[in-house]
Amino acid sequence: MTEAAADIDRRAARVLLLDPSGRVLLLRGCDPARPEHRYWFTVGGGVEAGESLTETAVREVYEETGLRITPADLVGPVRTDRVEFPFDGRWYSQRQSFFVVRADAFTADLANLADYEVTSVDATRWWSAGELDATSERFYPPDLADLLREVG
């Protein structure tokens, strides 16, 4: 898959939402076109027209967890990379920047998910780097445990 072959080229803000013990809050979802392909992923999503990366991060944290934060709560970006992936029958080429937000552990509220997310996101969980190392479950990015250790 080459970058030119992607249907959708987008910019995204991802958030490493960390509790005081360094665990990250992940959402579990699936690709609607491949419901058997389940995976855990960080909070975040695509930049909407007129938004900055920090505005996107703030909006996505609220929509995907119910937690209200401000741009001042964001640290970073701590990493920026590009990924290519299929979702709902289309290929995405995504340039994504990761921010860190520290908060007390809480139960995420999924009531504000977008319509397409309601059908594809079904769980949340706080994960430690060690738990990510030990699991056989799929998660993204695949080097998330190392990234957690880097940002401490």
C-alpha positions in Angstrom: 0.0 0.0 0.0 1.6 3.2 -1.1 0.6 6.6 0.2 -0.8 7.6 -3.2 -3.1 4.7 -3.2 -4.9 5.8 0.0 -8.6 6.9 -0.5 -8.4 9.3 2.4 -5.4 11.4 3.5 -6.0 12.8 7.0 -4.3 14.5 9.9 -5.1 13.2 13.4 -4.5 13.9 17.1 -4.0 10.9 19.4 -4.0 11.2 23.2 -2.2 9.0 25.6 -4.5 9.5 28.6 -2.4 8.4 31.6 -3.5 7.8 35.1 -1.1 8.4 38.1 0.3 4.8 37.8 1.1 5.3 34.1 -1.7 3.2 32.7 -3.2 4.4 29.4 -6.9 4.4 28.7 -7.7 2.5 25.5 -10.9 1.9 23.6 -11.7 -1.4 22.0 -13.3 -1.4 18.6 -13.5 -3.1 15.3 -13.5 -2.2 11.6 -17.2 -2.3 10.5 -16.2 -3.9 7.3 -14.3 -6.6 9.2 -16.1 -7.0 12.6 -13.9 -10.0 13.5 -10.9 -7.6 13.4 -11.0 -6.3 17.0 -8.4 -4.1 18.5 -7.5 -1.6 21.3 -6.5 1.9 20.4 -5.7 5.3 21.9 -8.2 8.1 22.3 -8.2 10.5 19.3 -9.3 11.1 15.8 -9.2 13.2 12.6 -8.8 16.9 12.5 -12.0 18.7 11.4 -12.0 21.7 9.1 -10.7 24.8 11.0 -9.4 22.8 14.0 -5.8 22.8 15.3 -4.3 19.6 16.5 -4.8 20.6 20.2 -8.4 21.5 19.5 -8.9 18.1 18.0 -7.3 16.4 20.9 -9.5 18.3 23.4 -12.7 17.5 21.4 -11.8 13.8 20.9 -11.0 13.2 24.6 -14.5 14.5 25.5 -16.3 12.6 22.7 -14.6 9.3 23.4 -14.3 9.5 27.2 -16.6 12.2 28.6 -13.5 13.9 30.3 -13.3 17.6 29.8 -9.8 18.9 29.3 -8.2 22.1 28.0 -5.3 22.7 25.6 -3.1 23.5 28.7 -3.6 19.9 29.9 -1.9 18.5 26.7 1.8 17.7 26.7 3.5 17.4 23.3 3.2 16.2 20.7 5.5 13.5 22.0 5.5 11.7 18.7 4.3 12.2 15.2 4.2 9.5 12.6 2.3 8.2 9.6 0.2 5.1 9.4 -1.9 3.5 6.7 -4.9 1.3 7.5 -8.2 0.1 6.1 -11.5 1.1 7.8 -15.0 0.5 6.6 -13.9 -0.5 3.1 -11.6 2.5 2.6 -7.8 3.0 2.9 -6.5 5.8 5.1 -3.1 7.4 5.1 -2.9 9.2 8.5 -0.3 11.6 9.8 -0.9 11.5 13.6 0.5 13.4 16.5 0.4 11.9 20.0 -0.2 14.1 23.1 0.0 13.1 26.8 -2.8 14.0 29.3 -2.5 13.0 32.9 -5.7 12.4 34.9 -7.0 10.3 37.7 -8.4 6.9 36.6 -12.1 7.2 35.8 -14.8 5.2 34.0 -15.1 6.5 30.5 -18.4 7.7 29.2 -19.1 6.6 25.6 -22.3 8.6 25.3 -20.8 11.2 23.0 -19.4 8.9 20.3 -20.0 9.7 16.7 -22.6 7.5 14.9 -20.0 5.3 13.2 -18.1 4.9 16.5 -21.2 3.7 18.3 -21.3 0.7 16.1 -17.6 -0.1 16.3 -16.5 0.8 19.9 -17.6 -1.5 22.6 -15.3 -1.2 25.6 -12.6 0.9 27.4 -9.8 -0.3 29.7 -6.8 1.1 31.5 -3.6 -0.7 30.4 -0.1 -0.8 31.9 2.9 -1.2 29.7 3.4 -4.6 31.2 -0.1 -5.7 30.5 0.3 -4.6 26.8 3.6 -6.6 26.7 1.8 -9.7 28.0 -1.5 -9.6 26.0 -2.3 -11.5 22.9 -4.9 -8.9 22.0 -4.3 -6.6 19.1 -3.6 -2.9 19.9 -2.4 0.2 18.1 0.1 1.5 17.8 2.0 -1.8 18.0 4.8 -0.2 20.0 2.5 1.4 22.5 4.1 -0.2 25.5 7.5 1.3 24.6 5.9 4.7 24.0 4.4 4.5 27.5 7.8 3.8 29.0 9.3 6.8 27.0 6.7 9.3 28.2 6.7 7.8 31.8 
